[in-house]
Amino acid sequence: MAKKRKKTREEKKNAKYWKDRAIAMEEDKEKAAEALSERTRKAYIRSFKRLNRDIDALFAEILDKGIEDMRATDLYNLNRYVALRKKIAEEVEGLAIEDDKRLTKLLDDIAVGTYEANCKEMGIDFTILSEQQAKAIASENWTGVRFSDRIWGNANDFNARVMSDIEELILGGKGPDQLKKKLIEDYSIKFHEADRLIRTEASHAFNSAALQSYVDAGLAEVDYLAEADCCELCEPYRKKRFPIDDVPVIPVHPNCRCTYLPVVPGFITEEYEPFGS
């Protein structure tokens, strides 16, 4: 009996292969975003702890001067309050610089890695120009506001919010514990904004780079992959097929986990139907 011939790598690449591969790559992207989010969370905790020391120093000065009925003029004449405001501004700027730098690197890594992996899988040469193209995808302004501008806009809002909260609480006669509790709330808001931006921009970098690789491979269509329990915004696209030059932009919304599947000639996925049919 003749020995059964092993299937070649290309023969093994059926529709399930491409789907499983896209899902695995999306999960890798999400892990990378999660790692940066956790690193960001820890950076914010360290920043909060540094400000705690300045808050304690401020209230020590208030106690030392025996100020009981605090007025705005009294507050702004306190050296420790002036120092605290300066420290807050420095912390906010430092966090924004690091947030911008780390997110830029993450998006570059995701876009370049996704594009390069897909090019190699589809037999496309990956060159220096390809890397530059992928980085351009990562930094493109796809929402009307670049991610870097969002980082700095959120930082300015955070700075104003913290300054206002601290002044209001001190003039209202609150102590250091109340200030620290409010500061935790402010940092929590800032972290959730940062986490949402990381995950949303990572999704865009991943999916846009993947889509460009499919275009460069000469594919004509892509399928829209969404979870069975996806949100109402993504539901209309779930299990739909689109011409590659007329696809919905992913992410559809913040924290979106949807992705594109390449429709490779010869491997038709029957559960997907043309959008609008």
LINTAVEN-V971101 format. One record per helix or strand of 3 or more residues. SS is the DSSP state (~ for helix, > for strand). FROM is the first residue (numbers start at 1). LEN is the number of residues. If there is no record, write none. Layout:
BEGIN
ss:SS from:FROM len:LEN
ss:SS from:FROM len:LEN
END
This chain:
BEGIN
ss:~ from:9 len:4
ss:~ from:15 len:51
ss:~ from:72 len:5
ss:~ from:79 len:43
ss:~ from:128 len:12
ss:~ from:147 len:25
ss:~ from:176 len:41
ss:> from:221 len:5
ss:~ from:232 len:4
ss:> from:240 len:4
ss:> from:259 len:4
END
